[in-house]
């Protein structure tokens, strides 16, 4: 998670945001390699590869920023979510903390996109800066 987001959270809440952990470089490489089994070009262009593999899901205005609604509609629920910011940066979040703090995690005006990966169920969600959601259930 980017430093400016952590700063905004601390200013708003009066406490540091510590509800996530960062992958080290080896863990990032391992995760991307696992995803390449399903999406071969993901290590080259994360967002483009997901656009090509996943389906657009239409949501009503405002629903895209209510993560709980999106998860319920897509049956996207697990305890731990991997948040892929790009091909080199991955954080992990408890799903409840992700839902609760989504407004501090995804900033459509500064994030091109953010990818949520449910490794346990092999599902991916991508939220774009232009208000679109892409979803796929990965299968070999």
Secondary structure, 3 states (H helix, E strand, C coil): CCHHHHHHHHHHHCCCCCCEEECCHHHHHHHHHHHHCCCCCCCCCHHHHHHHHCEEECCCCCHHHCHHHHHHHHCCCCCEEEEEEECCEEEEEEHHHHHHCHHHHCCCCCCCEEEEEECCCCEEEEEECCCCEEEEECCC
